[in-house]
Amino acid sequence: MSAPATASISKRFAASAERVFDAWLDPHWLGRWMFGPAVRDEQIVRLTADARVGGQFSFVVDRGGTIVDHVGEYLALERPRRLVFTWATRDTLPATSKVTVLIEPLGETACHLTLHHEMAPEWAAFADRAAASWQKMADALERALSS
């Protein structure tokens, strides 16, 4: 059996751990940094999140006429330090991957985020691209938090 493929990033934020954690669960905030024209050439169709362990999310975007529905389930929500969720697009279900976000508070106005995206071994060639995409989103989150 092959080891899972992993994409990892880390980033320091000039914002409290609570603000960064909450930005992962609020559809309004997700539309400011994870999806939409601030991140890539796409339009947000619908962002919904039932932010509780066992709750589902669906993030639907239009990328040049192609509708992409990112779906997942929250596996762990430990505010403000850790969240874990499954990640897939509706067209690849039932195959999912797992994302773990760790947030280390650095006082009241700063924190350090580490993200690990664990994918099936057959996605190994996609790991670098996934890491670049997560880094781009983390940079957009930093901009959203500072505006």
Disulfide bonds with the S-S distance in Angstrom:
none
